[in-house]
Amino acid sequence: MNETIKQKLTLLPDQPGCYLMKDRQGTIIYVGKAKVLKNRVRSYFTGSHDGKTQRLVQEIEDFEYIVTSSNIEALLLELNLIKKYDPKYNVMLKDDKTYPFIKLTAERHPKLVITRKVKKDKGKYFGPYPNVGAANETKKLLDRIYPLRKCATLPDRVCLYYHLGQCLAPCVNEVSEAQYKEITDEITRFLHGGYKEIKKELSERMTAAAEELDFERAKEYRDKITHIETIMEKQKITMTDFTNRDVFGYAVDKGWMCVQVFFVRQGKMIERDVSMFPIYNEPEEEILTFLGTFYQQPNHFKPKEILIQDEVDLSMAEQLLGVKVLQPKRGQKKELVKMAIKNAKFALNEKFSLIEKDEERTIKAVENLGDLLGIYTPHRIESFDNSNIQGTNPVSAMVVFIDGKANKREYRKYKIKTVQGPDDYESMREVTRRRYSRVLKENLPLPDLIIIDGGKGHVEAVRDVLENELGLDVPLAGLVKDEKHRTSQLLYGNPLEIVPLPRNSQEFYLLQRIQDEVHRFAITFHRQTRGKTAFQSLLDDIPGIGEKRKKHLLKHFGSVKKMKEASVDEFTDIGMPHNVAEELVRKLQS
């Protein structure tokens, strides 16, 4: 614990609020809330912690806090701060799943459509459905029963649906708003769980039609009833009412929390959502943060009712979510909550061994590497490699590993601009100069460790740029390959020395993954660049083919391989003069 933190701990107030933990670069890595700031923040720096909490504490170099007037205010502020700063140690849901809805449009001539986006357009949305198949089945049923229009734009004549009795043909007939209101009200009632009542009404109409000897009409009613029974009643009803509700159950073990969410729609459990993450506070507080974050996702809609287990603060949950929240004591609802908790426990036990293995090969490998080099845990590692063939099309590439995992969104490609000929050292100097000049200029996060794919000359060239040109003091290492192009030695220090690294250790496997990935990324970029250059140079020698025609050829054929397979006629068909096309084919064949 540094002196700044010691002094700040003595000044913490005895009030509710939020605290923001920062690393040595001033980046916010964790946001938390507390009923009593003084007690909660001090707890991080006293006593013993499990491994994951200890890793968080080791990174904390400073903290800030914001005092609030109540616990619920602290909870709401915490959610806003998490959304703003995206701290790496906080729970952030990455679920991008979208569920389909059935939409009844609010047009003059309404229709039913399947959509995954809910908009404020006065349309009525029903769902969500567990998958698009279930939504399509239900829509097909409604299309058979209710004669709304099926076409996107009104045609100038009646279609087959009109002759089948499944459309009122507003394209040629005048349909009143009263007729549409009657149909849309029935559809709304149907999709809100009233299909049994509608089935009963259809049965009565069928009987009446049969008594009047109108057997054709009676058959139509019978077919509609059959469709309802086939599609709607094949699903098991889990609740006696038709209220839309979400059911939350959680379990905690070894500092990890698993939350199971059951989505119950119209009395049926249509889907579930599972989230698993490490926690750093009391479970009763973490679940409140989870609830708030869960419904901030664009694809999660608040239902009319939410069921939670007894340990959660009911009053806080209701204030946070703004909907009816229950903690059932008996009956079907209680059984649903118990089932969610039971599933959470099973999921936690089942996945825990996999989580431990993943940690072993990622974050623990990173920690061991830091200990081996005598540096802070290198949470962020950036690695560079060059690629060229005898100096032609020289490129470099950078990959980023965060906590032992590749972060492909931060990969970067570089075309070498200032180096003439095959000079690996100067290429490495140029690319690291460009990278870290930009990092300093734009105040981007600095790496905890830079790894160069190369030997002493490569590392020393980069060190010269970092220290003498940019004034940076960042740990720098080199990875040397053996004659079979496999990871062999780790170089570190000033002067550089070989770091003894057990070949069967997780940190060695991590370095292998980093070296293989940066090499793959650099080679792929070089092949792309070389391919484009070769294509351009091939066409440069042919009179009549300029920049515009090059682009047109590449856009039309997609590759040189397809151009080789093309005939002269195929080139002339896209507007190329016959003599130019003949010369191009000859050139390609040679």
Secondary structure, DSSP 8 states (H G I E B T S, - for coil): --HHHHHHHTT--SS-EEEEEE-TTS-EEEEEEESSHHHHHHHHTSS---HHHHHHHHH--EEEEEE-SSHHHHHHHHHHHHHHH--TTS----------EEEE--SSS--EEEES---SSS-EEE---SSHHHHHHHHHHHHHHS----SSS--SS--HHHHTTS---TTTS---HHHHHHHHHHHHHIIIIIHHHHHHHHHHHHHHHHHTT-HHHHHHHHHHHHHHHHHHTTS----SS---EEEEEEEEETTEEEEEEEEEETTEEEEEEEEEEE-SS-HHHHHHHHHHHHTTSTT----SEEE--TTS-HHHHHHHH-SEEE---SHHHHHHHHHHHHHHHHHHHHHHHHHHHHHHHTHHHHHHHHHHHTSS--SEEEEEEEEEETTEEEEEEEEEEETTEE-GGG-EEEE--S--SS-HHHHHHHHHHHHHHHHHHHT----SEEEEES-HHHHHHHHIIIIIIS-----EEEEEE-TTS-EEEEEETTTTEEE---TTSHHHHHHHHHHHHHHHHHHHHHHHHHHHHHHHHHHHTSTT--HHHHHHHHHHH-SHHHHHT--HHHHHTTT--HHHHHHHHHHHH-
